[in-house]
Amino acid sequence: MRNSYSLTFKRQVIQRVLETRDANKVARENGINTFMIYRWLKEYRKGKYQEFSI
C-alpha cells in the first residue's frame, strides 16, 4: 500500500532536514524512508514545493 503525504508535511520534513542536515535522523523521527526524503529534497530544489503568493 502506498502512503500519501500532504504538501505541508513534505515542507516540514524538508525544512527539518535543511536545519539539521541529517536526513537519516529526520526519516527515523517521522517513520519514513530516507530515500523518500532525498527525492523530496531533489524536487524541492527544482521548485516543486515552493509557496506561491498572489
Protein Blocks (a to p, Z undefined) as FASTA:
>chain_A
ZZdddfklmmmmmmmmmmnopaklmmmmnopafklmmmmmmmmmnopmpccdZZ
